[in-house]
Amino acid sequence: MTTELDPLFVERCIEALLFAAAEPLSDVDLAKRLPEGADIAAAIASLRARYAGRGIELVEVAGRWRFQTANDLAFLMTEEREEPRRLSKAAQETLAIVAYHQPVTRAEIEAVRGVQASRGTLDVLLELGLIRMRGRRRTPGRPVTFGTTDAFLEHYGLASLADLPGIAEMKAAGLLEMNLPPGFSVPDPLGLRPAGDEEDPLDLDDGETPEFAQDFLGEPEKADG
């Protein structure tokens, strides 16, 4: 007979794990460390409600959970944070094309921008971890395809690619003119291509376990000999 876990105990466990984690944790990551039968969804919902409106909030990024400073208090951290690396206009345009057209090849990026893509621009985005090489297109030459990463979602505060702004949001932000050409549309990154039919995936190392701060643990055991 399985003993029902105290909901408050589960909340405290998740709270401790998220505070100690070096990166956001998914439900699967949490389940691996919690007792069997823990109601993770209910605990997350309760924690989000408890931290809502406080200086630290529980948020979802790229399908994983983390505690972060409330958006309206970001100004308090300006002196402690390093100046972020600014992307050039070419890099911003390239990143936007990858985000909305993925999986996309370098040639397709050039076709959308109307200019030749600098290798340095793609290298910068790869170095920053905002995009990744995700596969090879099943066409002559087997060109590499590019897509965004979880770091891209985390950087822009998006839970998933479905949260990328559409036409209405872009108009409201002044990024698009009100009078658009007939037939104009914003690409849908979730429904453009059946990726499995047009590309072969690259080998990716995605099996790493999350790192935790261990300053609260005892001294490590010395190896024999």
Beta strands, then each sheet from edge to edge (+ up, - down):
strand 1: 56-61
strand 2: 64-69
strand 3: 104-105
strand 4: 131-137
strand 5: 144-148
strand 6: 199-201
sheet 1: 1+ 2-
sheet 2: 3+ 5- 4+ 6-
end
